[in-house]
Amino acid sequence: MTRSPTPRKLENEHGHDLGSAELPKPGTPERLEAERKLVRKLDSRLLPTVVVIYIMNYIDRNGITTARLKGMQQDLGISDIQYATVIAVLYASYCPGQIPSNMLLNYLPSQRPSLYIGLCVVLWGLTSALTGVTKSFAGILLCRLFVGLPESAFYPGVSYLLSRWYTKKELAFRFAILYSGQLISNAFGALMAAGILENMEGKRGFRAWRCPLKGFQMAISDPLVLIFTLQTVAQILGLSFVNFFPTLTQTLGFSTTMSLLLAAPPWVFASIACCLTGWWWGVIAGFIIGLSTMSIPARYVAMFLMASGYAGFAMNLVWVSNAIARPPAKRAAAIGIVNGVGNLGNLIGSYTWKAEWGPQYHQSMIISLAALTFSTLLALVIRQMLINKNKQFTIDDNAASKDADRTRVEEAARLEGLTLQQAMERRKSYRYLY
């Protein structure tokens, strides 16, 4: 299949048409070389930057899960249900904040995304730092609530930004690299916590743990977006054990420091799996093993398999970007909706790993297993819908010269800032990936 010019080559980062005069003609050696140079520049500058920020983001966000092992609950005088609320409340601001943030990112062409996203990174760092000086349940609750707002801009914003620069065939591997940053952060976070909690206890008198409307309307009216959203809620609910992973490794019966050290290798494995395969079926096997035995070696192997489930989740927004590709305003809103509402799964999951269900956590694993099964069924529904859409594309291509069809193409070209000829060429070669 011949590939038509992609958004990356025809638009700048704000979606404006650059014009054919500024670019060599598609398919020429000069054009191919220009594309290769651009990809190398993106891979060497943009991608490493967002990966490092993403790693820091998750180490920062999940520090509270390791702090629990060294007395945070006791210091603040909070119960298990209050601890779960502290975990959950971040998503009360993080989830709804993603939708307007992504719409803002698409509809403010005069602003550079680097300034907007960079400001949000600074704000969440400052807000998160205040967590270390809180003295009460109310204080840490407010910190977690407000840290979710600036964090909500980063992942969906970067996802949308990458989808504007990389082609759909290039995007999957770059998303795998980006999401592997989140996975490896679980390993780094556990290793850093092991050192801090072991060596910094009592130092200086501190406990160690203290250290755009149209696109939105188009998106919410698309059944695919709604199904993607429900599928993501179920998937994240099934993977919500990430917020309790150090607690799970502690059920193996070792000391706090050893439990934190044991929490790192599964995420290194998951990061490798994410980049190499995108395979996630191991999480099902992991839960089955966890439900079947309390053997220490078997349960530790199960934790490796459970962590590998995030390899598949890394591809979720790639799939959304490809399935809801046009126009860009709709794609931006769809990414925000799917990831924003989808993260309600984390909010629900905060209450499914109850301390009284440990150390077996059978009820928690059953809930997660059921959620992942439901998510898989919805993914199969989405796949069939995309297959049907591709068949319809083939039929429509044969009628592309008809007046009624030409009107639809003209409208799509207007929304995307393309000429009619560019829109017609894209239409002939475009197919959904599934």
Helices and strands as residue ranges (DSSP letters): H 7-10, G 20-22, H 29-41, I 42-46, H 47-61, H 63-67, G 68-70, H 72-76, H 80-107, H 113-129, G 130-133, H 137-151, H 154-165, H 168-199, G 203-205, G 208-210, H 213-220, H 223-238, G 240-244, H 245-250, H 256-262, H 265-276, H 282-292, H 296-308, H 310-313, H 316-323, H 328-342, H 344-349, G 355-357, H 362-397, H 403-416, H 420-429
